[in-house]
Structure formats: C-alpha cells, structure tokens
C-alpha cells in the first residue's frame, strides 16, 4: 500500500534532516542527488523545514556563490540544547552542547567518599545547572546519563547494585523532577560502545564487542548495528565470568573470583608492581614483559567472548584499554588468535576518557531529534 502524501512528506523530511545532520550543510542540488527526490519535492521540503525552524541558510557554495542553487542549508543548532553526564563512583562530569553536538561548556566535580545521598545528588544537579548557565542555555531539552550498574529494560531505571553509591540511583529521578527535560540513563559501557560505533574506533563495524577495563570490568555487545542488552539488561557482565587463574569462583553478589579479579585496575596495578613498575606509568611506558603478562590475562576472558559471539572485532576501552593503546591491543590480538579459530581484530579505544560522555551526548541528541524530527528507524 503506497504511503499517504502526509506520510511521504514526513519520510522525506526525516531523510533530508538526517543527511543534513550526518553530512553537514548541503545545497538543494546536493539534497536532490543524495535523496533521489525530484527538484520540486526537495524545494517543498526545504521550505517546510525552514518554516518549522529546523533548517536555515548557513552560507553559499559554488564558484559564483550566488543564486538559489548556491544556498547551503543546515540544521538550526540552537533549536535544542543537550546535556550529558558521566557518573562515576567518586565523581561526575557534565557537558552541555547544541543540537549538532558542539560542546558549549563542560565541568567535572569530585564526590567525596561518605557523602550522604541527598547532598551528593544536589552537588551533581547543581553542577549541571551551573554548566548550562555558563553555556548560556536557559533550558536543556534532553539529558543523557551514563552510570555503572544495570539498566532495567522494562523501566529504563538504574538497578540497585552492590558496591555502588546510593546517590547514583537517586540522581536520575531528581533530574526528572527538577528539569523540564527528557532524562535518559544507560550503562556506561553501553554508551562507550555506541560512541565508538558512531564516532570512534568501530565506525566500520556492524558487529563488535567493547571490553571496559577500569575500576569495574564489563562488555558491551553490538550485533548487526544494534546494542544488545539481554533480558535483564545484564548482557556483557563479564566481570563475573569464571576463568582460570583466580582465587576461586564468583558468586551472584561478588565478582571476586571472576574475570574482574584478573584485569580490574587494582589487579593491573598489582601486576605492574610485581614487574617493578610504577602503576601510574606502567601502561603508557609500554614495558614488554608487563604488557605480555597483562595481555595473557585479557586474552583468557576475551577468548570466551569470542567463542560465544564471534564479533570479529574487540575494542579495548576504560582506563586500561586507553592507557595500553595499540601496543596492548596488538598483544591481546596475537594471543587471542592463538586461542581461538575465530579471527578477531583487537583495537584500542579512539575516544579514551571521553567515550562515556560522547555516548551520553549521542543518546540525548537522538532523543531530541526523535521529538523534533520524528523517530528514526533501525537505531540501537
């Protein structure tokens, strides 16, 4: 059944907006070529989008730079403003940006151990409000929050997790109460994977796994271009993966004895000290024997992931993945391909410490665009 005229217009508008978002400012002639639409149809949709305040003339193109065909059309960046929060155990970082994702202001704040729940939440919310004010933003349209812990697929809420501060769970409800904004929360590792997929190390991959190697250890699974969370939101909880070389077996409430015990930051620091190295500089220094030993540990858990999912590509992220860089990734790849017949490329993060914030900002931007432009199909 053919689409109605109104449905066809909505589809065409959405296509044009996505092209303007992804490709940057375009002329009507370029939009015609990229969409395959007729010149009158493109002219009509440009008029509609300009009338709705979503698109504006941002310049001219071409040798002569004059006439209607030379006009460059772009998204109105100030049509909505976004915020992203990276919530860690002892800190929170904030970025405020426009609809194109351009950073307008950013800030970070430590949250001291032992800070009570309500004061900690107030500090985080106040940081966001101050950063928005610094950016000259009166109201934020959408907020993306990245946090450790599991997200309930049914409710979209952060589940209670042992070892995490109580203020983590309280923060999102308070943001929803205080701000006239859409507030979304997602597991930090999942957000890092989305960022690496769209603007980082895995831009050419529809299927890959990101290993998060930091204070906590986890994985994010992207299959056929979509983030996979699992039935309870726990896909990728490889810190609990039973592996050889640990003190025992993990339990339902404690990942000690699991893969976490081998490759969390504390374990990596201890390994560095056993090699006579300063944990603060061991990874960046690229010390051979230490990196070899760490790669041996990482390959054990990575081999289990590869044998089940066959992702073809692993991205090493988090503090250890970032600091180890290409040298660590190459060693893990070599060992992994000796352990498994499934060939797997191992890459270091391209976004480093910014991966979670970038992913949270992309989530906020998607939410704003879905409301302003209409929902996009096929997004994870």
Steps between C-alpha positions, in 0.01 A plus 500: 500500500654832395569759768257788537624844389544610863694184586719538193576862595594393854731229367665739255543768767659251738736375229610854414552590867711190558716584199546856623591362842747241372649677198493861617350793307377408151357681201161409353684343206704282736186400689337403171797281407523333842127439548404418141202733533385737229603865502145625583472248785833614645396864468175427685669314783763771543221759530319284757812445709593868493145591599516260797822657624706184454708611200655832402725642230854484639701616197555454129692253288634488148742710300264792448334472844172653394152393405258258671700190404804633686326528837630264767239368740588375849336388823417784739749410771326706768160338440566282806775464759631178646688384807700187577616369838767240568429374852789319668530358850683809627431768241264639240582675171262713292493626142242743357470514121278620217292282267801436277696368795734799523625538858398830658628438854632213711599436862588226748458464874630244752245344733676409825470155651245500777295787358135440589257425219308827486806730520675293231197524272472874563866549408452313171181685406652837594801421280271444203305819570820708533645354180181573305502856631864538398404381151225762484231232485172584672347152462643162407283291269651155562749354748697178456647337811766230497543303822643168619246231580217325319212680329163326529376450140137518614521826695817665368610554861838436657482184710637480851851353475725398785801721546352806326406818690131549574508846341542342155146365508356818648660734247283425197163538681619834641609619155158403367331693779716812471544536124240551227697250293504142375747311722645169384735270692714224349782277617834674449653213302205490262530874441873469434428231240238714325747789485778278361255363242381838379804727536788286626702184447215281366345729241550234231356214711138388520596229750758537777549472875644775718691384808488755782812467712501733797402498867228268378517252213224448247413475133253653257366297210414653162349245260388595148527866590283480812588510868393179673411528868373150583175403672593666831734768365805298602648399165876546526543454877829321439647609831312196637638267232670196661853475366818314598764675708271654762457429872175311456162548338280810488159511667172670421599793720880513463714491185812408699621176345374609158673672208478824700759364743759471221459828313336769715714808569610368841615173342685682219673724756607197704633332184702811416655507846599134469691601187672778693302775327312806622129421437445862394740471205520126429249490215605817316865393524424188297728278712515168308486229772226683690286552188553136402376382839199732490415392145507136615240583763280700266506232231351243740179697544497629144521144365177408679325802349627421152405132520138589582442810287760491219497882479797534265617808690571589862554856624703541821364795697495631855812614685707195411392482137571869452839498673613175336417632153610325183785312669267318739234444230754337267616263773145401592416438134803275451417291806131488424559371151713220645219403738210512254445399136270802465715782369448815700648847459576683825502880498569761768234758582507807277310714752686423823364669812230682300322187374222491761424871473499477120258208518275680749496807277406288198214349702378847595529619140307198371221569749478865398505419132235231538268758653585778257547297182291189567638159612786343305476136397770242553688667781627288791 
